[in-house]
């Protein structure tokens, strides 16, 4: 099982590096042509593995995935340029719900899509996340294919 898991991780990293190189070359040669089609996604999570896997899953498409590992770092980022924010509600002692509310209250970010994630999501947590302004939620660990489908659905609706 471990060998299979390691091989899968190596394959993901290899694909990520390949796609990153392709995106860099494409961006440098066709920047003005592709800029209108590129959608930016911000992943707000302290787990580097999750942010890396999400980045690799969206690499090569019309997406740029950035990461943020703390609320302090988050408030230094211009969020209005993102199409979607994927946020771990458990970040920095469960401050994710407050961040979702702030995203919705600010006029420049009120239309940014939000997917909330958490390890433990009771029905109350889900209701609170959706009430705070999240467009969708996912329980960790989640399927990357499901995340992609939900993310594309939210971005399409923007």
N, C-alpha and C positions, 0 to 999 in steps of 0.2 A: 504493500500500500504506500509506504513512504517513498519508494523508488518511483512509483507512478506519479505521486504528488510532486516530487522534485522535478521529474521530466516535464510535467505540465507547467510548473512555474518557470522552468528554463525556456520552454516554448513561448510562454507569455512574454517574458523579458525580451527574447529574441525578436518576436513580432513587434513589440513596443519600440525597440531600438530601430528596427527596419522602417516602421511607419514614421517614427520621429524623423529619421533621416529623409524619407520621402517627403514628409510635410515641410521640412526645412528647405529642401531643394525646390519644391513646388511654390512655397511661400516666397522664396527669393526670386524666382523667375516669373511668377504670375501673381504677385501680391495684389495689384490693383484689380485684376480679373476676379480673384477669388474672395476678396475681402467682404463683399456683400453677402456671400453665401455662408460664411463661417459663423457658427454659433459658439458662444463661450459658455462653459459650464464651470462653476466653482464648487469644489468639494471641501466642506468644512468638517474635518474629522482629525482626531489626534493619532489615528492608526495609519501609519505610513503605508502598510501593506494594502489597506483598502483604497487609499488614494491612488497608489500605483496601479492596482488592478483596474480601477474605474478608468484611469487615463488610458491604459492599454486597450480596454474594450471600445472606447470611443475614438481611438487613434485611427488615422487614415480616412476618416469620414469628413464631414463638414463641421467638425467640432475641435475646439481648443479647450483642454481641461487644465484648470489651475487648481492649486490646493492651498488650504489655510489650516493651520493646526491649533489656533487659539482665538478666543474672542478679541484679545488685544490686537492680534495681527489682522483680524477681520475688519476692525474699525479703521484700519489704515488703507483699506482697499476701496477703490471706486466701484461700487456694486452695480451701478446702473448699466454698465456695459455687458452684463451677463444675461443670458437667456434663461438660465436655470441655476439654482443653488441647491445642492444636495447637502443637508446638514444633519449631523449627529446630535440629537437632542441632549445627549449626556455630556457634551463638551463643557469643559470648565465648570464642573459641579452642577450639571443640569441646567445650564443657562440657555440652552437651545431654543426653548419656547419663547423666551424674551426676545431673542434675536429674530425669530420668525415674526413676532409682533412688530418689532421695529422696522423690519423690511417692508411690511405691509403698510405701516403708518407713513413712511417717507414717500412723498409723491414721485421722486425719481426712481424708486425701486418697487413701487406698488404693483407693477405689471410683470416683475421678474417671477418666473416659475419657482416653486419650492417643493422639494421632496424631503420629508423628515424621516430619519432613521433612528433606531434605538435597539438595544439588546433586549430590553424588557418593555413591551408595549401592551399595557392593559387596555381594556376598552376606554377607560377614563383618559389615559395618555393619548390614545388615538383621537378621541373627541377633542381634547385640549389642543392637540397639534393642528387639527383641521379648523377649530375655532380661532386659533391664533393666526391662521392664514395659510397654512401649508396646503398645497394642491393635492398632495398624495403622501403616503407613508409606506415604509418598508420595514419589516422586522429583520434584524440582523441575526444570523447571517442570511443574506438574500441572494437570489439568483441574479447573475449579471445580465442574463438575457431578459429577465423580468424588469430589471432596472432600466435597461436600454429601451424596452417597449414603453414603459411608463414615462421616461424622460422624453422620448420622441413624441408621445401623445401630448404631453404638456407643452412642449415647444411648438408643436403644430397649432395648438390652440391660441398661441400668443398673437 
